[in-house]
Amino acid sequence: MDHCANFDDMTIYLPDLLENGESHVDREFLFTIVNTLDADYFPKQLQSIECARR
């Protein structure tokens, strides 16, 4: 969600925040949005995680 909040193109697909400031977004739905609009995000994150492990 933090990554999506930085992109206006993604936020238009996300639900509005609830009164307590949190919204529930289905994980698969969120991943589909991110993969469609920022296809490099998850591969970069996986690479970063693998580098940190080493």
C-alpha distances in whole Angstrom, upper triangle without the diagonal:
4,5,5,6,9,10,12,13,10,9,13,12,9,11,12,11,14,17,16,12,10,10,10,9,11,10,13,12,8,10,13,11,10,13,15,14,13,16,16,13,13,17,16,14,17,20,18,18,22,23,22,24,27
4,5,5,7,10,12,14,11,10,14,14,12,14,14,13,16,18,16,13,12,12,13,13,15,14,16,15,11,13,15,13,11,15,17,15,14,16,16,12,14,17,16,14,17,19,17,17,21,22,21,23,26
4,6,6,7,11,12,9,10,14,13,12,15,16,15,19,21,20,16,15,15,15,14,15,14,15,14,11,11,13,11,9,12,14,12,10,13,12,9,11,14,13,11,15,17,15,16,20,20,20,22,25
4,5,6,8,9,6,6,10,10,9,12,13,13,17,19,19,15,14,13,14,12,14,13,14,12,9,10,12,9,7,11,12,10,10,13,13,11,12,16,15,14,17,19,18,19,23,23,23,25,28
4,6,7,9,7,6,10,11,9,11,11,11,15,17,17,13,13,12,14,13,16,15,17,15,12,14,15,12,11,15,15,13,13,16,17,14,16,19,18,17,20,22,21,22,25,26,25,27,30
4,7,9,8,8,12,13,12,15,15,15,19,21,20,16,16,16,18,16,19,18,19,17,14,15,17,13,12,15,15,12,12,15,15,13,16,18,17,16,20,21,19,21,24,24,24,27,29
4,5,5,6,9,11,11,14,15,16,20,22,22,18,18,17,18,16,18,18,18,16,13,14,15,11,10,13,13,9,10,13,14,12,15,18,17,17,20,22,21,23,26,26,26,29,31
4,5,5,7,9,10,13,13,15,19,21,22,18,18,17,19,17,19,19,20,17,14,16,16,12,12,15,14,11,12,16,17,16,19,21,21,21,24,25,25,26,29,30,30,32,35
4,6,6,8,10,13,14,17,20,23,24,20,20,18,19,16,18,18,18,15,13,14,13,10,10,13,11,8,10,13,15,14,17,20,20,20,23,24,24,26,29,29,30,32,34
4,5,6,7,11,12,14,18,21,21,18,17,15,15,13,14,14,14,12,9,11,11,7,7,11,10,7,9,12,14,13,15,18,18,18,21,23,22,24,26,28,28,30,32
4,5,5,8,9,11,15,17,18,15,14,12,14,12,14,15,16,13,10,13,13,10,10,14,13,11,13,16,18,16,18,21,21,20,23,25,25,25,29,30,29,32,34
4,6,8,9,12,16,18,20,17,16,14,15,13,15,17,17,13,12,15,14,10,12,15,14,12,14,18,20,18,20,23,24,23,26,28,28,29,32,33,33,35,37
4,7,9,12,15,19,20,17,16,13,13,10,12,13,13,10,9,12,11,8,10,13,12,11,14,16,19,17,18,22,23,22,24,27,27,27,30,32,32,33,36
4,7,9,12,15,16,13,12,9,9,7,10,12,13,9,8,12,12,9,11,14,14,13,15,17,20,17,18,22,22,21,24,26,26,26,29,31,30,32,35
4,6,9,12,14,12,10,7,8,7,10,13,14,11,11,14,15,12,15,18,17,17,19,21,23,21,22,25,26,24,27,29,29,29,32,34,33,34,38
4,6,9,11,9,9,7,10,10,14,16,18,15,14,17,18,15,17,21,20,19,21,24,25,23,24,28,28,26,29,31,30,30,34,35,34,36,39
4,7,8,5,5,5,8,10,14,16,18,16,15,18,19,17,18,22,22,21,22,25,26,23,24,28,28,25,28,31,29,29,33,34,33,35,38
4,5,5,5,5,9,11,15,17,20,18,17,20,22,20,21,25,25,24,25,28,29,26,27,31,30,28,30,33,32,31,35,36,35,36,40
4,5,7,9,12,15,18,21,24,22,20,24,26,24,25,28,29,28,29,31,32,29,30,34,33,31,33,36,34,34,37,39,37,38,42
4,6,8,11,15,18,20,23,22,20,23,25,24,24,28,29,28,28,31,32,28,28,32,32,29,31,34,32,31,35,36,34,36,39
4,7,10,13,17,18,21,20,17,21,23,21,21,25,26,24,25,27,28,25,25,29,28,26,28,31,29,29,32,33,32,33,37
4,7,10,13,14,18,16,15,18,20,18,19,22,23,22,23,25,26,23,23,27,26,24,26,29,27,26,30,31,30,31,35
4,6,10,12,15,13,12,15,17,16,17,20,21,20,21,23,25,22,22,26,26,23,25,28,27,27,30,32,30,32,35
4,7,9,12,11,10,13,15,15,16,19,20,20,21,23,24,21,21,24,25,22,24,27,27,26,29,31,30,31,34
4,6,9,7,7,10,11,11,13,15,16,17,18,19,21,18,18,21,22,20,22,25,25,24,27,29,28,29,33
4,6,5,6,9,10,11,12,14,16,17,18,19,21,18,17,20,22,20,21,24,24,23,26,29,28,29,32
4,5,5,6,9,10,11,12,14,16,16,16,18,15,14,17,19,16,17,21,21,20,22,25,24,25,28
4,5,5,6,9,10,10,12,14,15,15,17,15,13,16,19,17,17,21,22,21,23,26,26,26,29
4,6,5,6,9,10,11,12,14,14,17,15,15,18,20,18,19,23,23,23,25,28,28,28,31
4,5,5,6,9,10,11,12,13,15,13,12,16,17,15,17,20,20,20,23,25,25,26,29
4,5,5,6,8,10,10,10,12,10,9,12,14,13,14,17,18,18,20,22,23,24,26
4,5,5,6,9,10,10,13,12,11,14,16,16,17,19,21,21,23,25,26,27,29
4,6,5,6,8,9,12,11,12,15,16,16,18,20,21,21,24,26,26,28,30
4,5,5,5,7,9,7,8,11,13,12,14,17,17,18,20,22,23,24,27
4,6,5,5,8,7,7,10,12,12,13,16,17,18,20,22,23,24,26
4,6,6,10,10,11,13,15,16,17,19,20,22,23,25,26,28,30
4,6,9,9,11,13,14,15,17,19,20,21,23,25,26,28,30
4,6,6,8,10,11,12,14,15,16,18,20,21,22,24,26
4,6,7,8,9,11,13,14,15,17,18,20,21,23,25
4,6,6,6,9,10,11,12,14,16,16,18,20,22
4,6,5,6,9,10,11,12,14,15,17,19,20
4,5,5,6,9,10,10,12,14,15,17,19
4,5,5,6,9,10,11,12,14,15,17
4,5,5,6,9,10,11,12,14,16
4,5,5,6,9,10,11,12,15
4,5,5,6,9,10,11,13
4,5,5,6,9,10,11
4,5,5,6,9,10
4,5,5,6,9
4,5,5,7
4,5,5
4,5
4
